[in-house]
Amino acid sequence: MRSPILVAAALAAATVLTACGSDDAGDGKTVVKIAIDPGLEQGAVDAYNERVAQFEKAHPDIDLRPQEYNWEATTFTAQLAGGTLPDVFTVPFTDGRGLIERKQVADISGLVAELPYAKDFNPNVADAGKAADGKTQAVPIAAYGQALHYNRTLFTQAGLDPDDPPSTWDEVRSAARQIARRTGQAGYAQMTKDNTGGWILTTLDYAYGGRTEKISGDRAESTLDTPEMRAVLQDLHDMRWTDNSMGANFLYDWGTINQDFAAGRIGMYVSGGGNYGQLLTQNAVKPADYGVTVLPLADDEDAGVLGGGTLAVVSANADDAVKAAGVKWIDFYYMAKLTVQDAAVLDAKTLAESDAPVGAPQLPVFDKATYDEMLGWTAEYVNVPLEQMTPYTDNMFDQPLLTEPTRSTQEVYGLLDPVVQSVLTDRGADIGALLEQAQADAQALLDRN
């Protein structure tokens, strides 16, 4: 998930974009529509356009045409079916295999295999983009492990040390209560809608030592109703109703929680560890306010951090010229800055000159050595408050990373949205009954798919 984050059975009949070619360009060039995030600050747009210009200069036979696109669970199915997606677009890890199996993205495995780093991906990351035969048809461009984001200014106002953030869930609860009482803002907030409720609830379940599914051969068993999940929901219930530390908005999705966090209305929330860039470019967070630390884990040998990421794919109806050009763009824009010194420096310099963030932490697609090397190449251009991110960066490689649930992922997340909403809006919500029903509904989904 972003993220996160629904690919329904209706996708099987989806119509995809007609490939662009020389006729569209009118000058013999291959036209390729490429994705750009909507709502970016002008500096980020300028940096993106500069990268496009650099690519076109290096590839004069290719004409890139940026198109606004952002993966959303509630709209992706319709976009794919309606043929309104770019030729090169991105999807969360959870969608990769389904799109590949249904042949709804192009088979670019031969082109990817020729890339110099094709064998250097982290295996746990690369699996999300592989077909059943083991060939890579979707390129992992970013990975993440969940983290706890916090507002350093609210911590200080509440009498908490922003350089010593919570490391246990008891400390999270205590800090949230103190922030709410002393600042009047939400001490802790939770995503609850558009599948993000299920995403974050699953994250907390993992952190408590639980799992939401059990795979035995080809059969998937729903395990939503467990002591760990009940404990998560009970703790959220108590923070909401006993501590009154979660504010008044219980219908957050990824975009709106980012907005309120950046505006100083939220003390802490859970999302992907590399979220700073989005918060800065789309929500104008004040750098001095920002802090991030690793996700607290329960004292349980099964506790771990939910991880995921983003895949770059090419439209299934692209012709050979568009596929080849699309992979060149993926390599140039997304991957070279992670693997080639000159490209990493050029990308960092371009971003810095446009006041876009450089150096924000991301869980590496490759290994730690490659990540550290890349940071060394670009150190002079780093313009983010790295010292405020050390509670995360100093520890992110040490936490056990667990993959998201693999079966009917988004659909099950959607089933969990109303569960967490009920707990936060109904003081008398029956957690056991809610989970029992959600598990039955999830099992019905798993049995169908």
LUMVOPA-983696 format. One record per atom (N, C-alpha, C): z, x, y. Coordinates in steps of 0.1 Angstrom, whole numbers, padded with zeros to 4 digits, always signed. Each point is the difference from the previous one (the first is absolute). Example, Ala and Ser with C-alpha at 12.3 -4.5 7.8 and 13.67 -1.06 7.14 Angstrom:
REM LUMVOPA-983696
+0078+0132-0057+0000-0009+0012+0000+0009+0012-0007-0004+0011+0000+0009+0011+0008-0008+0011
This chain:
REM LUMVOPA-983696
+0000+0008-0012+0000-0008+0012+0000+0009+0012-0001-0003+0013+0000+0009+0011+0013+0005+0001-0019-0002-0008-0001-0009-0003-0003-0004-0001+0010-0005+0000-0003-0007-0006-0006-0010-0007-0012-0021+0004+0001+0001-0003-0005-0009-0010-0018-0029-0017-0003-0008-0011-0015+0002-0004-0002+0004-0011-0013-0001-0005+0000-0010-0011-0006-0012+0003+0001-0011-0010-0012+0000-0009+0000-0009-0010-0011-0001-0010-0013-0003+0007+0001-0007+0012-0012-0004+0007-0008+0012+0004+0006+0012+0000-0008+0012+0004-0011+0003-0010+0001-0005-0012-0010+0003-0010-0014-0005+0005+0000-0010+0008-0013-0006+0004-0003+0005+0015+0007+0009+0005-0001+0004+0014-0014+0006+0003-0004-0003+0012-0013+0006+0005+0004+0012+0009-0006+0011-0002+0003+0012+0008-0011+0003+0010+0003+0009+0008-0009+0003+0011-0014+0005-0005-0010-0004+0006-0013+0006-0003-0001+0014+0006-0004+0009-0009+0000+0014+0005-0009+0002+0012+0004+0009+0009-0008+0003+0011-0009+0012-0003-0012+0000+0006-0009+0011-0003-0008+0003+0013-0011+0007-0003-0008+0005+0012-0006-0011+0008-0002-0012-0006-0006-0011+0008+0010-0005+0011+0013+0001-0004+0010-0004+0010+0001+0010+0012-0002+0013-0003+0001+0010+0011-0013+0000+0008-0011-0003-0006-0013+0000+0007-0005+0014+0003+0008+0010-0004-0005+0014+0002+0002+0009-0012+0000-0006-0012+0001+0007-0012+0014+0004-0004+0009-0003+0008+0014+0003-0004+0006-0010-0009+0010+0005-0008+0008-0009-0009+0012-0005+0009+0000-0013+0001+0011-0007+0008+0011-0003-0010+0012+0004+0004+0012-0003-0008+0011-0006+0009+0005-0012-0003+0011-0006+0007+0013+0005-0005+0008+0005+0009+0013+0006-0004+0012-0007+0006+0011+0000-0006+0011-0007+0004+0008+0007+0011+0005-0007+0010+0009+0005+0010+0011-0011+0002+0012+0004+0001+0012-0009+0001-0002-0008+0013+0003-0013+0000+0000-0008+0012+0012+0003+0008+0000-0002+0013+0011+0000+0009+0006+0014+0003-0009+0010-0002+0005+0014+0003+0001+0002+0015+0009+0009+0004+0001+0004+0014-0013+0008+0003-0003+0000+0013-0013+0006+0004-0001+0015-0004+0011+0007+0000+0000+0014-0004-0004+0002-0015+0005-0009-0008-0004+0000-0014-0014-0004-0003-0005-0009+0008-0015-0004+0000-0008+0012+0004+0003+0006+0010-0007+0012+0005-0001+0011-0010+0012+0002-0007+0000+0011-0010-0009-0004-0012+0000-0013-0004-0008-0004-0011-0015+0001+0004-0004-0004+0012-0014+0001+0004-0004+0015+0001+0009+0009+0004-0004+0014+0000-0003+0005-0014+0008-0004-0010-0002+0004-0013-0013-0005-0005-0004-0013+0003-0013-0005-0003-0011+0008+0006+0001+0004+0012-0010+0008+0007-0001+0014-0007+0011+0006-0004+0000+0012-0007-0007-0001-0014+0002-0011-0007-0006-0002-0013-0015-0001+0002-0004-0009+0010-0015-0002+0002-0007+0012+0004+0007+0009+0008-0006+0013+0004-0003+0008-0013+0010+0000-0009-0002+0008-0012-0009-0007-0010-0002-0013+0001-0009-0007-0009-0010-0009+0008-0010+0006+0006-0009-0007+0009-0008-0011-0006+0000-0001-0013-0007-0010-0007+0008-0013-0003+0013+0001+0005+0009-0012-0003+0004-0006+0013+0000-0013+0001+0004-0007+0012+0013-0008-0004+0011+0004+0005+0013-0007-0003+0002-0012+0010+0004-0011-0005+0003-0012+0009+0014-0005-0003+0010+0004+0008+0014-0005-0002+0001-0015+0001+0008-0005-0009+0003-0015-0001+0015-0002-0002+0006-0008+0009+0014-0003-0002+0003-0006-0013+0010+0006-0007+0004-0005-0013+0014+0004-0003+0008-0009-0005+0014+0004-0004+0003-0009-0013+0004+0006-0011+0003-0007-0012+0012-0009+0002-0003-0013-0003+0011-0010+0001-0001-0009-0013+0011-0002-0007+0000-0007-0012-0006-0014+0002+0002-0007+0011-0004-0013+0002-0014-0002+0004-0007+0011+0004-0014-0001+0005-0010+0008-0008+0005+0010-0008-0009+0009-0007-0010-0007-0010+0006-0010-0007-0009-0007-0010-0011-0007+0007+0002-0006+0011-0010-0007+0008-0010+0010+0006+0005+0011+0005-0009+0010+0005-0010+0006-0010+0006+0002-0012-0009+0006-0010-0010-0011-0005+0005-0012-0002-0009-0011-0004-0011-0003+0011+0004+0001+0012-0009-0003+0011-0009+0011+0004+0001+0012-0006-0008+0011+0003+0002+0006+0014+0012-0001+0005+0003+0005+0014+0007+0013+0001+0002+0007-0011+0006+0013-0001-0009+0011+0004+0005+0011+0005-0008+0012+0003-0006+0006-0013-0009+0009+0001-0005+0007-0012+0010+0009-0006+0008+0007+0009+0011+0008-0005+0013-0006+0006+0009-0004-0009+0012-0007+0004+0012+0005-0009+0012-0004+0004+0012+0004-0008+0007-0011-0006+0007+0002-0011+0008-0009-0007+0013+0006-0005+0011-0007-0002+0012+0006-0006-0002+0004-0014+0008+0009-0005+0000+0004-0014+0000-0012-0009+0008-0010+0003+0001-0011-0010-0013-0007-0002-0009+0001+0008-0013-0007-0001-0011+0008-0007+0002+0013+0000-0011+0009-0005-0005-0004-0013+0008+0000-0011-0005-0002-0013-0007-0014-0002+0006-0010+0006-0006-0013-0001-0014+0000+0006-0002+0005+0011-0013+0001+0007-0010+0008-0009+0005+0011-0005-0009+0008-0009-0004-0007-0012+0010-0007-0007-0003-0007-0012-0010-0011+0002+0001-0007+0011-0009-0011+0003-0013+0005+0007-0001+0013+0001-0013+0006+0006-0002-0005+0014+0011-0002+0008-0001-0004+0014+0000+0011+0010+0001+0012-0005-0003+0012+0008-0010+0009-0007-0007+0008+0007-0010+0009-0006+0006+0010-0009-0008+0004-0010+0004+0011-0009-0005+0013+0007+0010+0007+0006-0003+0012+0007+0005+0012-0007+0004-0002-0013+0007+0010-0007-0008+0013-0001-0014+0000-0002-0008+0012+0000+0001+0008+0013+0000-0007+0011+0001+0006+0013+0014+0006+0002+0010-0007-0004+0014+0005+0002+0002+0012-0009-0005+0000-0012+0002+0012-0009-0006+0013+0006-0009-0001+0009-0006+0012+0006+0008+0005+0012+0010-0007+0004+0009+0005+0011+0008+0011-0004+0003+0010+0008+0006+0012-0005+0015-0002-0004+0006-0010+0005+0014-0003-0003+0002-0011-0011-0011-0004-0006+0000-0011-0009+0011+0001-0011+0003+0012-0004+0009+0002-0011+0014+0003+0005+0002+0000+0013+0013+0004+0005+0009-0011+0005-0004-0013-0002+0009-0011+0004+0012+0000-0008+0011-0005+0006+0012-0003-0008-0004-0011-0010+0002+0003-0013-0004-0010-0010+0005-0014+0002+0013-0001+0004+0006-0014+0003-0007-0007+0011-0006+0008+0009-0007-0006+0011-0014-0004-0004-0007+0009-0007-0014-0001-0003-0002-0012-0010+0010-0003-0008-0002-0011-0010-0004-0013+0007+0005-0003+0012-0002-0012+0006-0015-0003+0003-0008+0011+0001-0014-0002+0003-0010+0003-0012+0006+0001-0012-0008+0003-0012-0004-0013-0008-0012+0001-0005-0005-0010-0010+0006+0002-0013-0003-0009-0010+0006+0001-0013-0005+0013-0007-0012+0005+0004-0005+0012-0006+0006+0013+0006+0009-0002+0010+0007+0012+0006-0008+0006+0011-0011-0006+0004-0008+0005+0011+0005-0006+0013+0000+0008+0011+0005-0005+0013-0011-0008+0007+0003-0013+0003-0009-0008+0007+0005-0004+0014+0013+0003+0002+0006-0003+0013+0008+0013+0004-0001+0004+0012+0006+0013+0004+0013-0002+0006+0011+0006-0005+0013-0002+0006+0000+0009+0013+0002-0007+0011+0000+0007+0013+0014+0001+0006+0009-0008-0004+0014+0001+0005+0009-0006-0010+0012+0006-0001+0010-0005-0009+0013-0001+0008+0009-0008-0006+0013-0002+0007+0011-0002-0010+0012+0003+0005+0012-0004-0007+0008-0008+0011+0006-0010-0004+0008-0008+0009+0011+0007+0007+0004-0003+0012+0010+0007+0007+0008-0010+0009+0011+0004+0005+0008-0008+0009-0003+0005+0015-0006-0008+0008-0003+0003+0014+0012-0005+0008+0004+0007+0010+0011-0004+0008-0002+0004+0015+0006-0008+0009-0001+0002+0014+0012+0009+0005-0003+0012+0004+0010+0010+0004+0008-0005+0012-0007-0007+0009+0007-0004+0012+0010-0011-0003-0004-0009-0009+0010-0011-0004+0011+0007-0008-0002+0010-0008+0010+0007-0007+0010+0006+0010-0005+0006+0010+0009+0006+0010+0008-0010+0008-0007-0011+0004+0007-0011+0007+0011-0006-0009-0002+0000-0013+0010-0006-0009+0011+0010-0004-0001+0012+0005+0010+0010-0003-0002+0007-0014-0013-0001-0004-0004+0007-0013-0007+0013+0003+0000+0009-0009-0006+0013+0002-0015-0001-0005-0010+0001+0009-0014-0002-0004-0005+0012-0008+0008+0011+0000-0004+0012-0009+0006-0001-0014+0008-0010-0002+0006-0002-0013-0001-0015-0005-0013-0004-0003-0002-0014-0004+0006-0003-0013+0000-0013-0003+0006-0005-0013-0007+0006-0012+0008+0004-0010-0005+0005-0012+0003-0008-0012+0007-0011+0002+0003-0010-0011-0002-0014+0006-0001-0010-0009-0002-0014+0005+0013-0005+0006+0012+0005-0004+0012-0004+0007+0000+0005+0014-0005+0012+0002-0001+0005+0014-0010-0007+0008-0011-0004-0006-0010-0008+0007+0006-0013+0005+0008-0007-0009+0006-0012+0004+0010+0002+0011+0008+0010-0001+0010+0003+0010-0006+0003+0014-0011+0008-0001-0007+0004+0013-0007-0013+0006-0005-0008-0009-0007-0012+0006+0010-0009+0007+0012-0002-0006+0010-0008+0006+0005+0006+0013+0001+0013+0001+0005+0006+0012-0011-0001+0011-0013+0002-0004-0010-0002+0010-0001-0014+0006+0001-0010-0009-0001-0014+0004+0012-0003+0009+0011+0004-0003+0012-0003+0008+0001+0007+0014-0005+0012+0000+0001+0008+0013-0012-0001+0009-0012-0003-0006-0012-0001+0008-0006-0013+0001+0004-0010-0009-0006-0013+0001-0014-0001-0007-0005+0012-0005-0013+0000-0007+0002-0001-0015-0011-0003-0007+0001-0001-0015+0003+0014-0005+0011+0001-0008+0003+0013-0006-0009+0005-0010-0005-0010-0008-0009+0002-0011-0009-0012-0001-0013+0002-0002-0010-0011-0001-0008+0002-0013-0005-0011-0005-0007+0000-0013-0013-0008+0001-0011+0006-0005-0012-0007-0001+0001-0011-0010-0007-0012+0002+0002-0011-0009-0013-0008-0002-0011+0003+0006-0012-0009-0001-0013+0008-0002-0011-0007-0004-0013+0006-0003+0001+0011-0010+0008-0002-0010+0002+0009-0012+0009+0012+0004+0003+0002+0013+0008+0011+0003+0015-0002-0004+0004-0013-0001+0013-0003-0005+0002+0005-0014-0010-0003-0009+0001+0004-0013-0001+0016-0001-0008+0005+0008-0002+0015+0000+0014+0007+0003+0006-0004+0011+0013+0006+0004+0011-0003-0010+0000-0013-0005+0010-0004-0010-0001+0009-0012-0012+0002-0005-0003+0009-0011+0005+0014+0003-0003+0005+0012+0005+0013+0004+0015+0001-0001+0007-0010+0004+0015+0001-0001+0004-0001-0014-0007-0008-0008+0004-0001-0014-0002+0013-0007-0011+0007+0003-0001+0014-0006+0011+0009+0005+0004-0001+0013+0010+0009+0005+0014-0003-0006+0002-0012-0005+0012-0004-0007-0001+0003-0015-0011+0005-0005-0002+0003-0014-0007-0010-0008-0005-0011+0006-0007-0011-0007-0015+0003-0001-0007-0009-0007-0014-0001-0002-0004-0014+0000-0013-0003+0005-0004-0014+0000-0009-0004-0011-0004+0010-0009-0009-0003-0011+0003+0010-0011-0003-0003-0012+0001+0009-0012-0014-0001-0007-0006+0011-0002-0013+0000-0007+0001+0005-0014-0004-0008-0010-0001+0004-0014-0014-0002-0005-0007+0011-0001-0014-0001-0004-0008-0008+0011-0006-0011-0005-0008-0008+0010+0008-0011+0006+0012-0002-0004+0009-0011+0005+0009+0005+0011+0000-0008+0010+0009+0003+0012+0011-0011+0000+0013+0004+0000+0011-0009+0001+0006+0000+0013+0002-0011+0007+0007-0001+0012+0015+0002-0001+0005+0009+0008+0014+0003+0000+0006-0001+0014-0003-0011+0006+0005-0003+0014+0015-0003+0000+0004-0008-0010+0014-0005-0001+0009+0010-0007+0005+0010+0007+0008+0011-0005+0013+0001+0008+0010+0007-0005+0012+0003+0008-0003+0008+0013-0010+0009-0001-0003+0008+0012-0006-0009+0011-0010-0009-0004-0006-0008+0010+0010-0010+0006+0009-0005-0009+0010-0009+0005+0009+0007+0010+0003+0013-0003+0009+0007+0009-0007+0003+0014-0013+0002-0001-0007+0002+0013+0000-0012+0008-0003-0012-0006+0000-0012+0008+0014-0004+0004+0010+0003-0007+0014-0003+0004+0004+0008+0012-0004+0013+0000+0003+0008+0011-0007-0004+0013-0013-0004-0002-0007-0006+0012+0006-0013+0005+0005-0008-0010+0006-0013+0004+0013+0004+0008+0008+0009-0005+0012+0004+0007-0002+0006+0014-0010+0008+0001-0003+0006+0013-0004-0011+0010-0008-0010-0005-0004-0011+0008+0011-0010+0004+0007-0004-0010+0010-0011+0002+0014+0004+0003+0004+0011-0006+0014+0005+0002+0001+0009+0012-0010+0010+0001+0000+0010+0011-0007-0005+0012-0010-0009-0002-0008-0004+0011-0007+0012+0007-0005+0009-0008-0006+0012+0005-0015+0001-0001-0007-0011-0003-0014+0001-0003-0008-0008+0011+0006-0003+0011-0007-0006+0011-0004-0015-0003-0011-0005+0006-0003-0014-0001-0014-0003-0005-0008+0011-0002-0014-0002-0005+0000+0003-0015-0003-0010-0008+0000+0002-0015-0014-0002-0005-0010+0001+0008-0014-0002-0004-0009+0012+0005+0005+0012-0003-0007+0012+0004-0011+0003-0010-0011+0005+0004-0010+0007-0008+0000+0015+0005-0010+0008-0005+0000+0014+0003-0003+0002+0015-0010-0008+0005-0003+0002+0014+0011-0004+0010+0006-0012-0003+0010-0005+0010+0013+0008-0001+0004+0005-0012+0012+0008+0000-0002+0013+0007-0012+0006-0002-0003+0012+0008+0001-0002+0015-0005-0012+0004+0000-0003+0015+0014-0001+0005+0009-0007-0007+0014-0002+0004+0008+0013-0001-0003+0008-0010+0007+0013-0001-0004+0009+0012-0013+0001+0003-0004+0008+0011+0005-0005+0013+0003-0013+0001+0005-0005+0013+0015+0001+0001+0007+0006-0010+0014+0003+0001+0008-0012-0005-0005-0009-0007+0007-0012-0004+0006+0001-0015-0003+0011-0007+0004+0002-0013+0006+0014-0002+0012+0000-0006+0006+0013-0002-0006+0008-0012-0002-0007-0011-0005+0006-0013-0009-0010-0007-0010+0006-0007-0008-0008-0009-0007+0009-0010-0005-0005-0011-0006+0008-0011-0015-0002+0001-0008+0011+0000-0014-0001-0001-0005+0014-0005-0013+0002-0001-0005+0013-0004+0005+0012+0009+0002+0011-0006+0006+0011+0007-0009+0006+0011-0013-0002-0001-0010+0005+0010-0003-0010+0010+0008-0009+0004-0003-0011+0009+0000+0003+0015+0004+0013+0003+0002+0003+0014-0013-0001+0008-0011+0004-0006-0013+0000+0007-0004-0014+0003+0002-0010-0008-0003-0014+0003+0009-0005+0011+0013+0004-0001+0010-0005+0010-0004+0005+0014-0005+0012+0000-0004+0006+0013-0013-0005+0006-0010+0000-0009-0014-0004+0005-0002-0015+0002+0007-0008-0008-0002-0014+0000+0012-0008+0007+0012+0007+0000+0011-0007+0006+0007+0007+0011-0005+0012+0004+0006+0007+0011+0015+0003-0001+0004+0004-0012+0014+0003-0002+0004+0012+0009+0012+0000+0006+0004+0012+0008+0004+0011-0010-0006+0012+0001+0003+0010-0010+0015+0004+0000+0007-0001+0011+0014+0003+0000+0008-0009-0008-0005-0013-0002+0008-0010-0007-0001+0002-0015-0010+0008-0005-0004-0001-0014+0008+0010-0009+0004-0006-0011+0006+0008-0011-0004-0005-0013-0001+0009-0010-0003-0005-0014+0007+0009-0010+0005-0006-0011+0007+0007-0010-0005-0005-0014+0003+0007-0010-0004-0004-0014+0007-0013-0003-0006-0008-0009+0006-0012-0005+0013+0003-0007+0011-0007+0003+0012+0002-0008-0002-0005-0014+0005+0007-0010-0001-0004-0014+0014-0002-0006+0001-0010-0008+0012-0003-0007+0003+0011-0010+0013+0001-0003+0004+0010-0010-0004-0005-0014-0012+0001-0003-0006-0006-0013-0011+0009-0004-0001+0005-0012-0010+0009-0004-0014-0006+0001-0001-0013+0000-0013-0007+0001-0004-0002+0015+0008+0002+0009-0003-0002+0014-0011+0009+0005-0009-0005+0008-0011+0008+0005-0007-0007+0012-0009+0007+0006-0007-0004+0012-0014-0006-0004-0002-0012+0004-0013-0006-0002-0010+0007+0009-0011+0004-0007-0011+0007+0007-0013-0007-0002-0009+0002+0010-0013-0006-0001-0010+0008+0009-0010-0006+0005-0009+0007+0009-0012-0008+0003-0010+0008+0005-0013-0006+0004-0011+0007-0007-0010-0008-0004-0012+0005-0006-0012-0003+0009-0009+0010+0001-0013-0003+0007-0011-0003-0010-0007-0011+0002-0010-0004-0009-0013-0003+0007-0011-0002-0008-0013-0003+0006-0005-0013-0006-0006-0008+0009-0005-0013-0004-0008+0000-0013+0002-0010-0008-0007+0000-0013-0015-0002+0001-0005-0005+0011-0014-0003+0001-0007+0012+0008+0007+0010+0003-0006+0012+0007-0011+0006-0008-0011+0004+0006-0010+0007-0008+0004+0015-0001-0008+0008-0006+0004+0014-0003+0002+0008+0013-0008-0003+0010+0001+0008+0013+0013-0004+0007+0004-0013+0000+0012-0004+0006+0012+0005-0007-0001+0000-0014+0011+0006-0008+0003+0014+0003-0011+0008+0001+0001+0014+0002+0005+0003+0014-0005-0008+0010+0005+0002+0014+0015-0005+0001+0003-0010-0007+0014-0005+0000+0010+0010-0005-0004+0007-0011+0009+0010-0006+0001+0012+0009-0011+0003+0007+0001+0011+0010+0009-0003+0011+0000-0013+0005+0009-0004+0010+0015+0000-0005+0002-0005-0012+0014+0001-0006+0005+0014+0000-0009+0009-0005+0004+0014-0001+0003+0006+0014-0009-0003+0010+0001+0005+0013+0013-0005+0007+0001-0013+0001+0010-0007+0008+0014+0000-0006+0001-0003-0013+0012-0002-0006+0006+0012-0008-0009+0008-0006+0004+0010-0009+0000+0015+0005-0011+0003+0008-0001+0014+0004+0012+0005+0008+0006-0009+0008+0011+0004+0008+0013+0003-0009-0001-0004-0012+0011+0003-0009-0002+0013-0009-0013+0005+0000-0003+0010-0010-0007+0012+0006-0006-0001+0012-0008+0011+0006+0006+0004+0014+0003+0012+0002+0007+0004+0012-0008-0003+0013-0013+0003+0000-0007-0003+0012+0000-0015+0003-0002-0008-0010+0000-0015+0001+0014-0005+0005+0010+0006-0006+0014-0004+0003+0003+0003+0015-0004+0012+0004+0002+0004+0014-0008-0009+0010-0013-0002-0004-0009-0008+0009+0006-0015+0001+0004-0005-0011+0006-0014+0000+0012+0000+0009+0009+0009-0002+0013+0001+0008-0003+0002+0014-0009+0008+0004-0004+0003+0014-0006-0012+0006-0009-0007-0007-0006-0012+0005+0010-0011+0003+0009-0002-0010+0011-0010+0002+0009+0003+0011+0004+0013+0001+0009+0004+0011-0006-0002+0013-0013+0003+0002-0007-0001+0013-0001-0015+0004+0001-0009-0010+0000-0014+0003+0013-0006+0000+0011+0008+0000+0014-0004+0000+0003-0009-0013-0007+0002-0010+0003-0007-0013+0010+0009-0008+0008-0006-0009+0010+0008-0006-0005+0010-0010+0006+0012+0000-0004+0011-0009+0013+0005-0006+0001+0000-0014+0011+0006-0007+0010-0010-0005-0003-0013+0002+0009-0010-0006+0000+0001-0015+0012-0001-0006+0001+0002-0015-0007-0010-0008-0007+0005-0010-0006-0008-0010+0003+0006-0014+0002-0008-0010+0002+0005-0013-0014+0005-0005-0001+0013-0003-0013+0006-0002-0008-0006-0012-0013-0001+0002-0009-0004-0011-0001+0012-0010+0001+0012+0005+0000+0012-0009+0015+0005-0002+0002+0012-0002+0013+0005-0002+0007+0005+0012+0013+0004-0001+0008+0005+0011-0006+0012+0007-0005+0009-0009-0006+0013+0006-0011-0003+0009-0009-0010-0004-0011-0003+0008+0004-0007+0013+0011-0008-0001+0005-0007+0012+0006+0010+0010+0008+0009-0005+0006+0011+0008-0010+0008+0007-0011+0004-0008-0011+0008+0006-0007-0007+0011-0002-0013-0002-0007-0008+0011+0009-0001+0012+0013-0001-0001+0009-0001+0011-0001+0014+0008-0001+0010-0008-0001+0013+0007-0012+0002+0008-0011-0005-0006-0013+0001+0007+0000-0007+0014+0007-0011+0000-0001-0009+0012+0013+0000+0008+0009+0009-0002+0013+0000+0007-0001+0000+0015-0010+0007+0006-0001+0000+0015-0003-0013+0006-0006-0009-0008-0004-0013+0005+0010-0012-0003+0010+0003-0008+0010-0010-0003+0006-0006+0013+0000-0013+0001+0005-0006+0012+0010-0012-0003+0005+0000-0012+0010-0010-0003+0014+0006-0002+0010-0007+0002+0014+0006-0001+0004+0003-0014-0005+0011-0006+0003+0003-0014+0014+0002-0003+0008+0005+0010+0014+0002-0002+0008-0013-0002-0006-0011+0005+0007-0013-0003-0004-0006-0013-0009+0007-0007-0005-0005-0013+0004+0008-0012+0008+0010+0003+0005+0009-0011+0008-0007-0010+0008-0010+0003+0007-0007-0011-0009-0005-0011-0013-0003+0004-0010-0004-0009-0008+0012-0006-0005+0009+0009-0009+0010-0005+0007+0011-0008+0013+0002+0003+0008+0010-0008+0003-0005-0014-0002-0013-0003+0004-0006-0013-0010-0008-0007-0012-0002+0006-0010-0009-0006-0006+0005-0013+0000+0013-0002-0005+0005-0013+0010+0000-0011+0013-0003+0003+0010+0001-0010+0003-0014-0006-0005-0010+0005+0003-0014-0005-0010-0004-0011+0005-0006-0011-0010-0005-0010-0009-0010+0005-0013+0002-0001-0010-0010+0005-0004-0009-0011+0001-0013+0002-0004-0010-0010-0012-0008+0005-0010-0002-0009-0011-0008+0004+0003-0014+0002-0008-0007+0008+0002-0015+0001-0003-0007-0013+0005-0012-0001-0004-0008-0012-0015+0000-0002-0005+0000-0012-0014+0002-0002-0008-0013-0003+0007-0011-0004-0006-0012-0004+0002-0011+0010-0011-0006+0004+0001-0012+0010+0009+0004+0011-0001+0012+0005+0010+0005+0010+0002-0009+0012-0011-0002+0007+0000-0008+0012+0005-0014-0002-0005-0006-0011+0004-0014-0003+0015-0001-0003+0005+0010-0007+0015-0001-0002+0008+0003+0013-0005+0009+0008+0006+0002+0013+0001-0013+0008-0012-0008-0001+0000-0013+0007+0010-0009-0005+0003+0000-0013+0010-0009-0006+0014+0004+0005+0002+0012+0003+0013+0004+0005+0003-0002+0014-0011-0002+0008+0002-0003+0014+0010-0012+0003-0002-0011-0006+0009-0012+0002+0014+0003-0005+0001+0009-0010+0014+0002-0005+0008+0007+0010-0005+0011+0006+0008+0007+0011+0001-0009+0012-0010-0008+0003+0001-0009+0012+0011-0010-0002+0001-0005-0013+0011-0010-0002+0014+0006+0001+0001+0012-0005+0013+0007+0001+0004+0002+0014-0009+0003+0009+0003+0003+0014+0001-0012+0009-0005-0012-0005+0000-0012+0009+0009-0011-0006+0005+0002-0012+0008-0011-0007+0013+0007-0005+0011-0002+0007+0012+0006-0004+0004-0003-0014-0004-0012-0005+0004-0004-0013-0011+0003-0011-0009+0008+0003-0011+0002-0009+0005+0005-0013-0005-0005-0011+0004+0004-0014-0009+0011-0004+0005+0012+0001-0008+0012-0003-0004+0000-0015+0009-0003-0009-0004-0001-0014-0011-0009-0003+0000-0012+0006-0010-0010-0002-0013+0004+0006+0000+0006+0012-0012+0005+0006-0007+0010-0008+0008+0010-0005-0006+0010-0008-0005-0005-0014+0007-0009-0006-0004-0006-0013-0013-0006+0002-0002-0008+0011-0013-0007+0002-0011+0010+0003+0003+0010+0008-0010+0010+0004-0004+0008-0012+0009+0003-0009-0004+0007-0012-0009-0008-0009+0003-0013-0001-0009-0009-0009-0013-0001+0007-0001-0001+0013-0013-0001+0006-0008+0013-0001+0007+0011+0001-0006+0013-0001-0005+0002-0014+0007-0004-0010-0004+0002-0014-0013-0008-0002-0001-0012+0005-0012-0008-0001-0012+0007+0006+0002+0006+0011-0011+0008+0006-0004+0012-0009+0010+0007-0005-0003+0012-0008-0007-0004-0013+0004-0012-0005-0006-0004-0013-0015-0004+0002-0003-0005+0012-0014-0004+0003-0009+0012+0003+0005+0010+0006-0008+0012+0005+0001+0012-0010
